[in-house]
Amino acid sequence: MLPIGYDSNARRVLAIPELLQLIFSFGTQGSNVTNALVCRGWRDAALDQVWREVDDLFVLLRLLAPLQRQSLYVFTRTPTPADWARFVPYARRVRSLVFGARADERSLLLDDCVFHDLARTRSTLEILPNLRRLWWQHTLPTKAQHAVLFMHDKVTEFAFDVSSGGNELIMENALERMPSLRTLTCTCLDMFRAEGGIEMLRPLLTGLQRLQKVALPKDYLDGQVLRMLSLLPELQVIQFDNLGGVKCNEVTIHSMVEEGAFPVLNDLCLDSTLDDMRVYLTGGALLPRLKKLSVESVYVENPTAVQQFMTDVVRCYPSLELFEIDVIVYVDEQDACEALTLEHIRPILSLKQLTRLELRHNMPLQISESDLAEMGVALPAVEYLVLNPEPLALLKPRLSLDSLVSFAQNFPNLCHLGLYLNAEGIYMHASLLDVKTRLFPHLRTIDVGVSPIGSDHVPVALYLSHLLAENEMVSVLSGVAWHDDLYAMAPLYVEQVNERCHGWAEVARTLPLLLQLRKEEKQHRQDIEKEVEDLRMRNEVLMGTVQMNGEAKPIPTGYDKGCVVC
């Protein structure tokens, strides 16, 4: 039976709209559909979550009028004012609309006449009046232009594909209808810059003065575009899609940061040669608030150039919190590449505020466990560490699975670790068995990339389960994030990577079960130890002695034995 007043108190708590919104935000779309059917009080809060993010426009539009498949989907009748009145309560709940991001979207099969009917019959100019995020990724000119229907001045985040036709119409309307944009994302599905693409973007990049974040195709970020962006007073983030390391159009900056440029920029991504980027970042004025720097070079760079780049950048920006550098070329060009050692990347050790470090290169990093100790002392705050887990040259790694103990001891705050290691011929090392403290208390992900692994994955899984026994859940990732074009001419590389990834996939599948068994084993051991300690105390009482500070002493006179035994 429930305590008196419990039912009424629970009802009052669950009648608070803000609390319901918070609870339902953790549910799935299916669970919130069920929640909407519970009672009138839950209906609005649950439906707000159901329709908050729409990733298939087809599902939303069929609430307006029935859709029927012919060659493409069309309305079976023209939407009426009554249809729009019924549709409005759903439309006002939509905050995010994504079109064309998935190949299986039924919205991609909507006929153009559906959008024409929307434009002709709508009762208000704003179809989705509370929309804040509009992602329109379709490349066909006719479909791309339909994005204009959903533009209005409350939209703060917009994404579109610059390789699609009809971009002039999209850009012109985006500038006029969405003056409050804070985030602009331009993708390029065909990986090559359209002729005149930068000139088409110029009105957007100069006219949207409230932009705070811009993401462009990497081959658009040349000196000309950077000069445009440098004049935006609120711009904080410049990012790009690295396209898996593929070399697109040649990008050159050939300039330096001018005085007063980028007053609040804190996150910057660049793609060019290391020397070109070094001159841009350090040769002129400095970026006063830069905290995150990601650079990529798709050219052969010798270790000296890497070292010089890091030296100058660290000298000018000692407060960096994120540093990411990718130096990657095609497999058939990597014979000219030289491996990096700790000496080449030593300048990074001066970044005392660094929390995220990512290094990627064609060749495996040549670092030892003693190098890890030096890095750990110099970079105590690092939480996200990636040390080239997926080189394109499959040479023997210097680090082994035993090196994970060194990582755990030298980088205690890690939540993500990526590395290239040797997991062949594994056995339980004595140093691991002697460890008494918890290793990797915060670790959630280990990315082993293309690390070699023996044909028998079981010893590796057992080793990791012992190493990570105190962790609730750790995911093991493997594979290559680089674009297929980089190693298209190396079928042997593909074969070796597939074989290694299969072994690591088995480890990833087995490890959660072993961790659960370790957890249950630990709990069982603690229960036994507790029971043994209780029996020991009882035995001491019966024998007339009690263990105090390691010495057996007589029980004091007047000590009540019976109550303890009972």
LOGU-767758 format. One record per residue: x, y, z of N, C-alpha, C in turn. Coordinates in steps of 0.2 Angstrom, whole numbers, plus 5000, padded with zeros to 4 digits. Layout:
XYZXYZXYZ/...
This chain:
500449945000500050005000500450065000/500350114996500750174995500650225002/501150255004501050305010500550355008/500250385014499650435013500050495010/499650515005499950575001500450564996/500650504995501150484990500850504983/500250474982499950474975499850554973/499650594978499450654976500150694975/500650684979501250714978501550704971/501550634970501850614963501450644957/500850654958500450684953500650754952/500750794957500850864957501550874954/502050824956502750834953502750824945/502350774943502350754936501850794932/501550844935501150894932501550954930/502250964932502651014931502951014924/502751054919502951044912503651044911/504051084914504751084913505051014915/504850984921505050924923504850864918/504250874915504050824910504550824904/504650884902505050894896505750864897/506050874903506650844905506650774904/506150744908506150674908506050644901/505550674897505450644890506050654885/506450704887507050714882507550654882/507450614888507950554888507550494884/506950504882506650444879506750444872/506450384869506550374861505850404858/505850414852505250434848504750394850/504850324850504250274851504050284858/504450294863504250294870503850364871/504050414867503650474868502950474865/502950434859502250434856501850394861/502050344865501650314870501450364876/501950404878501850454883501350494881/501250514875500750564873500050534873/500050474873499350444874499150424881/499550444886499450424893498850474896/498950534895498450584897498550654894/498050694895498050764892498650804895/498750794901499350824904500050814901/500050754899500750734896500750744889/500250754885500150754878500650804875/500550864877500950924874501750914875/501950894881502650884883502950824879/502550774878502750714874502850734867/502350764864502350784857502850834855/503050874860503550924859504250884857/504350824861504950784860504850744853/504250724852504150684846504350724839/504150784839504250824833504750874834/505150874839505750924840506250924834/506450864832506950854827506650804822/506550834816506250794810506850774805/506950714804507450694799507150654793/506550654793506150634786505550674785/505650724781505050774780504450734777/504450674774503850644772503450624778/503750604784503350594790502950654792/503250704792502850774794502350794789/502450794783502050814778501450774777/501450704779500850664778500350684783/500550724788500050744793499650804790/499850834785499550894782499050864777/499250814773498750784768499050714766/498550674764498850604762499350604756/499850564757500350564751500250494748/500350494741500250434737500850424733/501050364732501650344728501350334721/501650374716501550364709502250344707/502550384702503250374701503650404707/503350464710503550494716502950504720/503150524727502550534731502250604729/501550604729501150674728500650674733/500350734734499750734738499150714734/498750674738498150644734497650704733/497650754737497250814736497650874738/497350934736497750994738497551014745/498051024749497951044756497451104757/496951094761496451144762496651184768/496251244770496351284776496251244782/495751194782495651144787496251104789/496551084783497151034784497751074787/497851144785498351184788498251194795/497551204797497451224804497551164808/497451104806497651034809498351024810/498751054805499451044804499851084809/499651144810499951194813500251174820/499851144824500051124831500651074831/500751034825501350994824501951034822/501751084817502351124814502651164819/502251194823502651244828503051204833/503051134833503451104838504151084835/504251094828504851074825505351124826/505951104829506551144830507051134825/507151074822507651054818507351014812/507551024806507350994800507950974796/508050904794508650884791508350844784/508550864778508350844772508950814768/508950754766509450724761510050694765/510050694771510650664775510650594774/510150554773510150484773509850454766/510150404764509950384757509250344757/509050324763508450284764507850334766/507950404766507350444767506850444762/506250434764505650434759505550504757/505850554760505750624758506050644752/506550594750506950604744506550584738/505950554739505550534734504950574733/504950634737504350684736504450714729/503850724726503850754719503950834720/504150864715504250934716503550974717/502950944714502350964715502150974722/502350924727502250934734502450994737/503051014735503351084738502951144734/502751134728502351184725501751194729/501351144730500751144734500851174741/501451164744501551194751501651274750/501951294745502051364744501451394742/500951364738500351394735499851394741/499751344745499151344749499351364757/499951374758500151384766499751444768/499551444774499151494778499551554780/500251534782500651594784501351584780/501751634780502351634777502851584779/502851574786503251524790502951454790/503151404787502851344787503051314794/503651314796503851294803504151354807/503651384810503851454813504351454819/504451394822504951394827505551354825/505651344819506251314816506951354818/507451314821508051344822508651314818/508551254816509151214812508851184806/509151214800508951184794509551154790/509551094789510051054785509751034779/509951054773509651034766510251014762/510350944762510950914759510850894752/510250904748510150874742510550914736/510750874731511150904726510850924720/510150894719509850914713509550984713/509651024708509451094708508751104710/508251064707507551074709507451064716/507751014719507650994726507951044731/508551064729508951114733508551174734/508251204729507951264729507351264734/507051204735506451204740506651224747/507251224748507551244755507251314757/507151354752506951424753506251424757/505851374755505151374759505251374766/505751344769505751344776506251394780/506451444776506951494778506551544782/506751574787506451634790506951664795/506751714799507251754803507451724809/507051664811507251634818507751574817/507851554811508351504809509051524811/509451494815510051514817510651464815/510451404812510951364809510751334803/511151344797510951324791511551284787/511351224784511851184780511551174774/512051174768511851154762512451134758/512351104752512851074748513051124743/513651144743513851204738513951174731/513951104730514051074723513351064720/512851084723512151074720512051134716/511551124711511351174707510851224710/510751284708510251324711510551364717/511251364718511551394724511451464724/511351504718511351574718510651594722/510151554720509451564724509451554731/509851494733509851474740510251534744/510851554741511251604745510851674745/510551694740510251754740509651754745/509251704745508751694750508951684757/509551654758509851634765510051704768/510351744764510551814766509951854768/509451854764508851894765508351874771/508251804771507751774775508051754782/508651744782508951714788509551764791/509451824792509951864794510251854801/509951814805510151794812510551734812/510751704806511151644806511751654811/511851604815512451594819512951544817/512651494813513051434811512951424803/513451424799513351404792513851354790/513551294788513951234786513851224778/514351224774514351214767514751144766/514351104763514751034762514851034754/515250984752515350974745515350904744/514850874741514850794741515250774735/515450814730515850784725516650794726/516750824732517450834734517950884730/517650914725518050964721517651024721/518051074722517751144722517451164715/516851184716516451204709516751274707/516851284700517151344698516651404700/517051454702516651514705516351504711/516451444715516151434721516251484726/516851504727517051554732516751624731/516651644724516351704723515551704724/515251644724514551634725514451634733/514951614737514951614744515051684747/515351734743515651794745515051834749/514451844746513951874749513751854756/513751784756513551754763514051764768/514651754766515251764771515351834773/515151884769515251954771514651984773/514051954772513451984774513151964780/513251904782513051874788513551894794/513451954797513851984802513851954809/513351914810513251884816513451804817/513751784811514051714811514551704817/514451644820514951624826515251564824/515051524819515351464817515251454809/515851434806515751424799516151364797/515851314794516151254791516151254784/516751244781516751244773517151184771/517051164764517451114761518251134762/518651094763519351114765519751144759/519551134753519851174748519551234746/519151264751518851334750519251374755/519551344760519951394765520651414763/520651454758521251484755521351554758/521851594756521951654759521351704758/521051704752520551744750519951734755/519751674756519151664760519351684768/519951664770520151684777520151754778/520251794773520251874773519551894774/519051864770518351874771518151864778/518251804781518051774787518351824793/518951844792519351884797518951944799/518451974795518152034796517452024800/517251954801516651944805516751954812/516452004815516652024822516451964828/515951924826515751874831516051804830/516451794825516651724822517051694828/516851634830517251594835517551534832/517251504827517451434825517551434817/518051404815518151394808518351314807/517951284804518051204803517951184796/518251124794518151094788518151024788/517850984783517850914783518450894779/518850854783519550834779519450784774/518850754773518650714767519150654767/519350634773519750574774520450574772/520750644771521350654769521450654762/520950654758521050664751521250734749/521750734744521950794741521450814736/521150874737520650904732521050954728/520751014727521051064723521651094728/522151114725522751144728522551204732/522651204739522551264743523151294745/523151364744523751404747523451464750/523851474756523551534760524051594758/524651594758525151644755524951714758/524851714765524651774768524851764775/524751824779524751824786524151854790/524051834796523551864800523651944800/523151984798523152054799522952074806/523252134807523052164814522352174815/522052154820521352164822520852104819/521152064815520752004812520551954817/520051924816519751874820519751884828/519451934830519451964837519251914842/518851864841518551814846518651744843/519051734838519151664835519551624841/519251564842519551514847519651444844/519351434838519451364836519551374828/520151344826520351354819520551294815/520351274809520551224805520851254799/521451224797521851244791522051184787/522151194780522351144776522851174771/523451164771523951184766524651144768/525151174765525851144768525951174775/526351134778526551154785526851224785/527351234780527651304780527251364779/526751344774526251404772525851414779/525551364782525151374788525551404794/526251394794526651414800526751494799/526851514792526951584791526251624792/525751594790525051624791524951634799/525051584803524951594810525451634814/526051634812526551664816526951724813/526851734807527251784803526951854804/526351864806526051924806525751934813/525151964813524851974820524551904822/524451894829524251834832523551834833/523251774834522551764835522451774843/522151824846522251834853521851784857/521351744854520951704859520951624856/521451614852521551544849521651494855/521251444855521351384860521351324857/521051314851520951254847521251254840/521751214838522051224832522051154829/521851144823521851084819522151094812/522651064810522951074803523051004800/523051014793523150954789523550974783/524050934782524450934776524450874772/524250874765524250824761524850814756/525350844759525950844755526550804759/527050784756527550754760527950804764/527950794770528350844775528850804778/529450834778530050804782529950814789/530250774794530150784801530350854803/530850884800531150944802530651004801/530250994796529651044794529151034800/528950974802528550964807528750994813/529350984815529651014821529651084821/529851114815529851184815529151214816/528651184813527951214813527751204820/527851154824527651144831528051194835/528651204834529051254838528751324838/528651344832528451414831527751424833/527251374832526551384834526551384842/526951334845526851334852527151394855/527651424852527951484855527451544855/527051544849526551604848525951584852/525751524853525051504856525151454862/525451474867525651434873525051404877/524451434875523851424879523351374875/523651344870523251294866522951244871/522351224870522051164874521851104869/521851124863521751064858522251074852/522651024850523151024845523050964841/522850974835522850914830523150924824/523650874822524050884816523950814812/523750824805523750764801524250784795/524750734794525150744788525050674785/524750674779524550614776524550624768/524850574765524950574757524650504755/524550494749524350434746524950374747/524750314747525150264748525750254743/525650274737526150274732526650334732/526450374737526950434738527350424745/527150374749527450374756528150354756/528450324751529150304751529550364753/529350424752529750484754529650504761/529150474764529050494771529550474776/529650504781530050484787529650484793/529850434798529450434804529650484809/529150504813529250554818529450524824/529850554828530050534835529850584840/529950564846529850614852530150684851/530750684848531150744847530850784842/530550764837530150804832529550834835/529250804840528550824842528650854849/529250864852529450884858529150954860/529151004855528851064857528151064860/527751014858527051004861527051004868/527650974871527650964878527651024882/527751084879527651144882526951174883/526451134880525751164881525451134887/525551164892525351144899524551134900/524251174896523451174896523151124891/523551084888523251044883522850984886/522250984883521850924885521650874880/521850894873521650854868522250854863/522550804861523150794857523050744852/523050754845522950704840523550714835/523850664833524450654828524250604824/524350614817524250564812524750574807/524950514804525550514799525550454795/525850454789525850394786526250334789/526850354793527250314796527050304804/527150244806527050234814527550284818/527250314823527650354828528150314831/528750334831529350304835529450324842/529050304846529050324853529050264858/529450274863529550214868529150224874/529150184879528850184885529150244889/529750254889530150304892529950374890/529750374883529550434880528850454883/528450394884527750404887527750444894/528250414898528350444904528550514904/528950534899529150604899528550654896/528150624892527550654889527050664895/526950614899526450614904526650664909/527250674911527450724916527350794913/527450804906527350874903526650884902/526250834901525550854899525050814904/525050844910524650804915523850814914/523650864910522950874909522650844903/523050804899522750774893522150724895/521650734891521050684892520950644886/521150674880520950644873521650634870/521850574869522550564866522550514860/522750544854522750504848523450504845/523850444846524550444843524550394837/524250424832524350384825524150314825/523450294827523250224827523150194820/523150234815523050204808523550224803/524150214804524650234799524550194792/524750224787524650184780525250134779/525750144782526350104782526350054788/526149984786526049934792526649904794/527149954797527749924800527549904807/528049864810528049834817527949894822/527449894826527449954831528049944837/528250004839528649994845528349984851/527750004852527349994858526949924858/526849894864526549834864525949844869/525549784869524949794874525149804881/525749784883525949804890526049874891/526149914885526249984886525650024888/525049984888524450014891524550034898/524949994902525050004909525450074909/525850084905526250154905525750214904/525350204899524850254897524450264903/524150214907523750224912524150254918/524750244919525150274925525350344923/525450364917525750424915525150474913/524550444911524050494908523350474912/523350484919522750464923522150494921/522050544917521450574916521150554909/521450504905521250494899520450464899/520150494894519450464892519450434886/519950454881519950424874520750414873/520850354871521550334869521550304862/521950334857522050304851522850284850/523050224848523750214847523850154843/524450144840524650084836525050044840/524849984842525249934846525249864843/525749824846525849764844525449714849/524949684847524549634851524649564849/525149544846525349474844525749444850/525649384851526049344856525949374863/525249384865525149414872525149364877/525449384883525449344889525349394895/525049374901524949414906525649434910/525749494909526449524912526349534919/526949514923526949524930526849594932/527049644928526949714931526149724931/525749694927525049704927524749674933/524949614934524749574940524849614947/525449654947525649684953525249744954/524949774949524549834950523949834955/523949874960523449874965522949934964/523149984961522750044960522350034954/521750074953521350064947521650104942/521750064936521950094930521450124925/521650184922521150214917520450224921/520450264926519750274929519250304925/519450344920518950384916518950364909/519350304907519350284900518650264898/518450284892517850254889517950224882/518550244878518650224872519350204871/519550154868520250134865520150124858/520550164854520550154847521250124845/521150064842521850034841521950034833/521550064829521650074822521750014818/522350014816522549954812523149914815/523149914822523649874826523649804824/524249774824524249694822524049664828/523649604827523449564832523449484830/523649444835523649374833523049344831/523149284828522549244826522049224831/522249214837521849204843521749264847/521149294847520949354850520849344857/520749284860520549274867521049304872/521749284871522249314876522149394876/522049424870522049494870521449524874/520849494873520249504877520349494884/520649444886520749424893521249474896/521749494893522249544895521849614897/521449634892521149694892520649694898/520249634899519749634904520149634911/520749614912521149624918521349694919/521549724914521849794914521249844916/520649824913520149874913519549844918/519749804923519249764927518849814931/519149874933518749924937518349964933/518349964926517950004922517249974921/516750024921516049994919515949974912/516250014907516150004900516750034896/517050004892517550034888517450004881/517450044876517350024869518050014865/518049964862518649954858518549964850/518850014847518750034840519350014836/519249994830519749984825519550004818/520050004814519850024807520250084805/520050104798520350164795519850214794/520050274796519550334794519750364788/520350354785520550384779520150364773/520050404768519650394762520050334758/519550294755519850234751520350254746/520250314743520750334737521450334740/521550344746522250354748522650284748/522350224748522650164748522350124742/522050154737521750114732522250074728/522850094728523350064724523750014728/523449994734523849954739523349894741/523249844737522749794739522949754745/523649744745523949704751523749744758/523749814757523649844763522949834765/522449834761521749824762521649754765/521949704762521949634765522149634772/522749664773523049654780522549694785/522349754783521849794788521249754789/520949724784520349684785520449624790/521049594789521149534794521249564801/521649614802521749644808521049664811/520649704808520049734810519549674812/519549614809519149564811519349534818/520049534819520249514826520049554831/520149624830519949674835519149674836/518749664830518049664831517849604836/518249554836518049494840518249514848/518749554848518949574855518449624858/518149674853517649714855517049684857/516849624854516249594855516349554862/516949524863517049484869517149524876/517449584875517649624881517149634886/516549664883516049684888515849624892/515749564890515549504894516149494899/516749494897517249484902517249534907/517149594906517149644911516549634916/516049614913515449604917515649544922/515949494919516149434924516649454929/517149504927517649524932517249564937/516749604936516349644940516049594945/515749544943515349494947515849454951/516449444949516949404952517149444958/517249514957517549554962517049564968/516349574966515849574971515849514975/515849454972515849394975516449384980/517049404978517649404982517549454988/517249514987517149554993516649524998/516149494995515649465000516049405004/516449365001516849315004517249345010/517649395008518049435012517749465018/517149485017516749515022516549465027/516349405024516049345028516649325032/517249315029517849285033518049335039/518049405037518149455043517649445048/517049435047516549425052516649365056/516849305053517049245056517649255061/518149295058518749305062518549345068/518149395068517949435074517649385079/517149345076516849305081517249255084/517749225080518249175083518649215089/518849275087519249305092518849315099/518249335098517849345104517749275108/517649225104517649155108518249135111/518849155108519449135111519749185116/519349235117519549285122520049335120/520149345114520649395112520349435106/520649485105520449535100521049555096/521049565090521549585086521549655085/522049695088522149765088522849785086/522849825081523449845078523949795077/523649735074524149685072524349635078/524149655084524349615090523649585093/523749525095523149485099523149505106/522649545109522649565116522049535119/522049525126521549495129520949545129/520349515129519749555130519649585136/519549655137519549695143519049665148/519149665154518649635159518049675159/517549635159516849665159516549665152/516949645147516749645140516149595139/515649615136515049575136515149525129/515349465130515449415125514749395122/514249385126513649355123513349395118/513349465119512949505114513349505107/513949495107514349485101514149425097/514249365101514149305098513349295096/512949325100512249315098512049365092/
